[in-house]
Amino acid sequence: MRTFPDAKAVARTLRPDEPVILNRPHAARRAAEFFVGKFPGKVLYAVKANPAPDLIEVLWDAGVTHYDVASIAEVRLVRAALPDAVLCFMHPIKTPSAIREAYHQHGVKTFSLDTIEELEKIVEACRDPETGEPAHDLRLCVRLRVSSEYSELSLASKFGCDLTDAPALLQQVRQHCDWLGVCFHVGSQAMTPFAFVQALDRTRAAIAEASVVIDMIDVGGGFPSIYPGMEPPPLEDYFAIIHHHFYALPIAYNAELWCEPGRALCAEYSSMIVKVEKRRGNELFINDGAYGALYDAAHVAWRFPVAALEDDLRDAAEDFAFYGPTCDDADYMAGPFSLPGDIQAGDYIEIGMLGAYGAAMKTGFNGFGNAEKVVVTDEPMMSCFTGERDRPASDNVVNLR
């Protein structure tokens, strides 16, 4: 993979007709070191956010040893890249064959679930194939349904058992595992630390009624990155609140605390260069879009940072919308994206913060989707980890109640 100093150097050198993905390994390494060093527990990388093997190895080298995998394909991918990594199959609905392969072939011991049916499936799939004996080393996590009201993208409706059902499920699961955890997910891009307070309060209620020994609490993901119009509090505030409320739970004295950041670890890893193919008023037709790395910009109106890469643009900034390259009217990104008013066909734009879900969502619809990948050594367009967003020492306090 070729290395360049920045996006302008890539555009000048390559003059590409296809999009170019710009990877910043140093940004992903810095994010991982931040989480590993400051989160008061174990950090799992949520592989679905960006399954690129190069990125996974960067995170491993930075100290991330546990990986949240959501499919048997992700299990195989991470095990091939990292033979010594701890893989945790955290999708609550899995096929028996996926569970069987993960446990017997890839050494996966940790599985999440939210129903009795899934528990029965896991127990049966992990039996010794010769003796029929049940597995004695399972590490099972019951997923609770919690609110996503403080997050930009909800994850509250699809998975998780209701609080009323959780105590009975915890009691059943405890009988089949060596190690019992409780997990939840507050939604993607939680914009306040108090999202975790509400979830941990539900966790406390479920554990107290179940009266079982809990060995692990997994607060999931939801840790935010920074985007235009979305500037969250410092991540240290999230860590402090989680740590405080974790110790108030009725759990084993040696219970572990886990988290599963995806976006927060990889958003700053990638950006992308696109080419303007046509201008129509304040609409720019570009060569990537809703069926490529800009899925979120189209389907959930996510605003990404943008910058024009031409040196001869002089007009004041104006707001633009984007159309992608396919024939589909849905290939539209309303933005607004602020760019020089004299931008025109043939110019290049860098779109930032695409490391999370962006590069991973590209498809080949309509024959588009090719993108060369290069490494750049400059800083991401926005960052939570450069130290510029730390609170002053006098203000470095968060209300823990």
C-alpha positions in Angstrom: 0.0 0.0 0.0 1.5 3.3 -1.1 2.1 6.1 1.4 1.5 9.8 0.9 1.7 12.9 3.2 -2.0 13.9 2.8 -5.0 13.9 0.6 -3.8 16.7 -1.7 -0.7 14.8 -2.5 -2.8 11.8 -3.4 -5.0 13.8 -5.7 -2.1 15.6 -7.4 -0.1 12.4 -7.9 -2.9 10.0 -9.0 -5.6 12.3 -10.5 -7.9 9.3 -9.9 -11.1 8.6 -11.8 -12.2 6.2 -9.0 -12.6 7.0 -5.3 -9.5 6.5 -3.2 -9.6 5.3 0.5 -7.1 7.0 2.7 -6.0 5.0 5.7 -4.4 6.4 8.8 -3.0 3.6 10.9 -1.5 6.0 13.4 -5.0 7.4 14.1 -6.4 3.9 14.8 -3.4 3.1 17.0 -3.9 6.3 19.0 -7.6 5.6 19.5 -6.8 2.0 20.7 -4.1 3.1 23.1 -6.5 5.7 24.5 -9.2 3.1 25.2 -6.8 0.4 26.5 -5.1 2.9 28.7 -8.1 4.8 30.1 -11.2 2.6 30.0 -11.4 0.9 33.5 -11.8 -2.6 32.1 -11.3 -4.8 29.0 -11.7 -3.4 25.5 -13.3 -5.5 22.7 -13.2 -4.2 19.1 -16.6 -4.5 17.4 -15.4 -5.9 14.1 -18.5 -5.1 12.2 -17.6 -1.4 12.2 -14.6 -2.1 9.9 -13.3 -5.7 9.3 -10.2 -4.7 7.4 -7.4 -7.1 8.3 -4.8 -4.3 8.3 -6.9 -2.3 10.8 -7.5 -5.4 13.0 -3.7 -6.0 13.2 -3.1 -2.3 14.1 -5.5 -2.6 17.0 -3.9 -5.8 18.2 -0.5 -4.2 18.1 -1.9 -1.3 20.2 -3.1 -3.7 22.9 -6.7 -4.7 21.9 -6.7 -8.5 22.6 -10.5 -9.2 22.5 -12.8 -8.9 19.5 -16.6 -8.8 19.2 -17.5 -10.9 16.2 -21.0 -11.0 14.9 -20.9 -13.8 12.3 -19.0 -16.9 11.5 -17.3 -15.0 8.6 -16.0 -12.5 11.1 -14.9 -15.3 13.4 -12.9 -16.9 10.5 -11.5 -13.5 9.4 -10.2 -12.5 12.9 -8.9 -15.9 13.8 -6.9 -16.0 10.5 -5.4 -12.6 11.2 -4.9 -13.0 14.9 -4.4 -16.6 16.1 -4.1 -15.6 19.7 -7.0 -13.1 19.9 -10.0 -13.8 22.2 -13.1 -13.9 20.1 -16.5 -13.2 21.6 -19.6 -14.1 19.5 -21.8 -11.3 20.6 -24.7 -11.5 18.0 -27.7 -12.8 20.0 -29.1 -14.9 17.2 -26.7 -17.5 15.6 -27.2 -20.6 13.5 -26.3 -23.9 15.2 -23.6 -24.6 12.6 -22.0 -21.2 13.3 -21.9 -21.8 17.0 -20.6 -25.3 16.5 -17.7 -24.2 14.2 -16.9 -21.2 16.4 -16.6 -23.3 19.6 -15.1 -26.5 18.2 -12.8 -25.1 15.5 -11.9 -21.6 16.5 -11.9 -21.8 20.3 -14.7 -19.3 20.9 -16.1 -19.7 24.5 -18.0 -16.5 24.9 -21.5 -16.1 23.4 -24.3 -13.7 23.9 -28.0 -14.5 23.9 -31.4 -13.0 24.8 -33.8 -16.0 24.9 -34.1 -19.5 26.3 -34.2 -20.8 22.7 -30.8 -19.3 22.0 -29.4 -20.8 25.3 -30.6 -24.2 24.3 -29.1 -23.8 20.8 -25.7 -22.9 22.3 -25.7 -25.7 24.8 -26.6 -28.3 22.2 -24.1 -27.0 19.6 -21.2 -27.0 22.0 -21.6 -30.6 23.3 -18.7 -33.0 22.9 -19.4 -34.6 19.5 -18.1 -38.0 20.7 -19.5 -38.3 24.2 -22.4 -35.9 24.0 -21.3 -34.3 27.2 -22.2 -30.6 27.6 -19.4 -28.0 27.5 -18.1 -26.9 30.9 -16.2 -23.8 29.8 -18.9 -21.7 28.3 -18.9 -18.0 29.0 -22.4 -16.7 28.4 -23.7 -13.1 28.3 -27.4 -12.2 28.6 -28.2 -9.2 26.6 -30.7 -6.7 28.1 -32.8 -4.3 26.1 -32.1 -0.8 27.1 -33.0 2.7 25.9 -31.3 4.3 22.9 -32.9 7.7 23.5 -29.5 9.5 24.0 -27.9 8.0 20.8 -28.0 9.2 17.2 -28.8 5.7 15.9 -31.1 3.4 17.9 -30.2 -0.2 18.7 -33.1 -0.7 21.1 -35.7 -2.6 19.1 -34.0 -5.6 17.5 -32.1 -7.4 20.4 -32.2 -7.7 24.1 -34.6 -9.3 26.6 -37.1 -7.2 28.5 -36.3 -6.4 32.1 -39.3 -8.5 33.3 -37.9 -11.6 31.5 -34.2 -11.0 32.4 -34.2 -12.5 36.0 -35.6 -15.9 34.9 -33.2 -16.0 31.9 -30.2 -15.2 34.0 -31.1 -18.0 36.4 -31.4 -20.5 33.6 -28.2 -19.4 31.9 -26.3 -19.6 35.2 -26.9 -23.3 35.3 -25.2 -23.9 31.9 -22.1 -21.8 32.0 -18.8 -21.4 33.9 -19.0 -17.6 33.8 -22.0 -15.4 33.4 -22.2 -11.9 32.1 -24.7 -9.2 31.4 -24.4 -7.0 28.3 -26.4 -4.3 26.6 -26.0 -1.6 23.9 -27.1 2.0 24.3 -27.1 2.7 20.6 -24.6 4.2 18.2 -23.1 7.6 18.9 -24.4 8.2 22.4 -24.1 11.9 22.9 -24.1 11.9 26.7 -22.5 9.7 29.3 -25.8 9.4 31.1 -27.0 6.9 28.4 -24.9 4.4 30.4 -26.4 5.4 33.7 -29.9 4.4 32.6 -28.7 1.1 31.2 -26.7 0.2 34.3 -29.7 1.0 36.5 -31.7 -1.6 34.5 -28.8 -4.0 34.8 -28.8 -3.5 38.6 -32.6 -4.3 38.8 -32.3 -7.5 36.7 -29.4 -8.8 38.7 -30.9 -8.0 42.1 -34.1 -9.9 41.2 -32.3 -12.9 39.7 -30.0 -13.3 42.8 -27.3 -15.0 40.7 -23.5 -14.5 40.7 -22.5 -12.2 37.8 -18.9 -12.4 36.6 -18.9 -9.7 33.9 -20.7 -6.5 32.9 -20.3 -5.5 29.2 -21.5 -2.0 28.5 -21.3 -2.5 24.8 -20.5 0.2 22.3 -22.0 3.6 21.7 -18.9 5.6 22.5 -19.1 8.6 20.2 -16.8 10.0 17.6 -16.8 13.6 16.5 -18.6 14.8 13.3 -20.0 18.2 12.1 -22.9 19.0 14.4 -22.1 16.2 16.8 -19.4 17.1 19.3 -19.7 14.9 22.3 -18.2 15.4 25.8 -14.7 14.0 26.4 -14.6 10.2 26.5 -13.1 10.3 30.0 -16.5 11.5 31.2 -18.1 8.3 29.9 -15.4 6.1 31.5 -15.8 7.9 34.9 -19.5 7.4 35.0 -19.4 3.8 33.9 -16.7 3.0 36.4 -18.6 4.6 39.3 -21.9 2.8 38.5 -20.2 -0.5 37.8 -18.9 -0.7 41.4 -22.4 -0.1 42.7 -23.8 -3.2 41.1 -24.6 -6.4 43.0 -21.9 -8.5 41.3 -19.0 -10.8 42.2 -16.1 -9.0 43.9 -13.8 -10.0 41.0 -16.3 -9.3 38.2 -14.9 -7.8 35.0 -16.0 -4.7 33.2 -16.0 -4.8 29.4 -16.8 -2.4 26.5 -17.2 -3.0 22.8 -16.3 0.2 20.9 -16.5 0.0 17.1 -17.0 3.5 15.7 -14.8 5.1 18.4 -11.8 3.0 17.5 -12.0 3.2 13.7 -13.9 6.3 12.6 -10.6 8.3 12.3 -8.8 5.5 10.5 -10.1 6.3 7.0 -11.2 9.2 4.8 -11.9 9.1 1.0 -11.2 11.2 -2.0 -14.0 11.6 -4.5 -14.2 13.4 -7.8 -16.9 15.8 -8.9 -18.3 14.6 -12.2 -20.9 17.3 -12.6 -22.3 20.3 -10.9 -26.0 21.3 -11.1 -26.6 24.4 -9.1 -25.7 23.4 -5.5 -25.8 19.7 -6.3 -22.6 17.8 -6.9 -22.5 14.5 -8.7 -19.6 12.5 -7.3 -18.2 9.1 -7.8 -19.2 7.5 -4.5 -22.5 7.5 -2.7 -25.3 5.6 -1.0 -24.2 2.2 -2.3 -20.6 2.9 -1.4 -18.8 4.4 1.6 -21.4 7.1 2.0 -24.2 4.8 3.0 -24.8 6.7 6.3 -24.8 10.1 4.6 -27.6 8.9 2.4 -29.7 6.7 4.6 -29.4 8.3 8.1 -28.5 11.8 7.0 -25.0 11.6 8.6 -22.9 14.7 8.0 -19.3 14.0 7.4 -16.5 16.6 7.3 -15.5 17.6 3.7 -12.6 19.6 2.2 -11.9 20.7 -1.4 -8.5 19.6 -2.5 -7.9 22.2 -5.3 -5.6 25.2 -4.5 -7.3 27.6 -7.0 -10.8 27.8 -5.4 -11.4 31.2 -4.0 -15.2 31.7 -3.4 -16.8 31.7 0.0 -18.2 28.4 1.3 -21.7 27.3 0.2 -23.8 24.4 1.2 -24.0 21.5 -1.3 -25.9 18.2 -1.6 -24.3 15.1 -3.3 -25.6 12.6 -5.8 -23.7 9.3 -6.1 -22.7 7.6 -9.3 -25.5 5.0 -9.7 -28.7 5.3 -11.6 -30.8 5.2 -8.4 -32.5 8.4 -7.1 -31.9 7.1 -3.6 -28.2 7.7 -4.3 -28.6 11.1 -2.7 -26.9 12.8 0.3 -28.6 15.9 1.4 -25.8 17.1 3.7 -25.4 20.0 3.8 -21.7 19.8 2.8 -19.9 23.1 3.0 -17.5 23.6 0.1 -16.1 26.6 -1.9 -18.8 28.2 -4.1 -16.6 27.9 -7.2 -16.1 24.1 -7.0 -16.8 22.4 -10.4 -16.6 19.2 -12.4 -13.1 17.7 -12.3 -12.3 18.9 -8.8 -11.5 16.5 -5.9 -13.0 16.4 -2.4 -11.8 14.7 0.7 -14.6 13.2 2.9 -13.5 12.4 6.4 -14.3 10.1 9.3 -15.3 7.1 7.1 -13.3 4.5 9.0 -16.4 3.3 10.8 -19.0 1.6 8.5 -18.0 3.7 5.5 -15.3 1.6 3.9 -17.0 -1.6 5.1 -20.3 -0.7 3.4 -19.1 -0.4 -0.2 -21.0 -2.5 -2.7 -20.6 -3.2 -6.4 -24.1 -1.9 -7.4 -24.3 -0.7 -11.0 -20.7 -1.7 -11.5 -19.3 1.0 -9.2 -17.4 0.5 -6.0 -13.8 0.2 -7.0 -11.5 2.1 -4.7 -7.7 2.1 -4.4 -6.4 2.2 -0.8 -3.4 4.2 0.2 -1.8 5.3 3.5 -1.6 9.0 4.5 0.4 10.3 7.4 -1.4 13.5 8.3 -4.1 13.9 11.0 -7.8 13.0 10.5 -10.1 15.8 9.6 -11.6 15.6 13.1 -10.4 13.8 16.2 -11.3 12.9 19.8 -7.8 11.7 20.6 -5.3 14.5 19.7 -5.6 16.0 23.2 -7.2 19.2 21.9 -10.6 18.3 23.4 -9.4 17.6 27.0 -11.1 19.6 29.7 -9.0 22.1 31.7 -7.8 20.5 35.0 -10.0 22.9 36.9 -13.1 21.6 35.0 -12.1 18.0 34.6 -15.0 16.8 36.8 -18.1 14.9 35.9 -21.3 14.6 38.0 -21.5 10.9 38.8 -25.0 10.9 40.2 
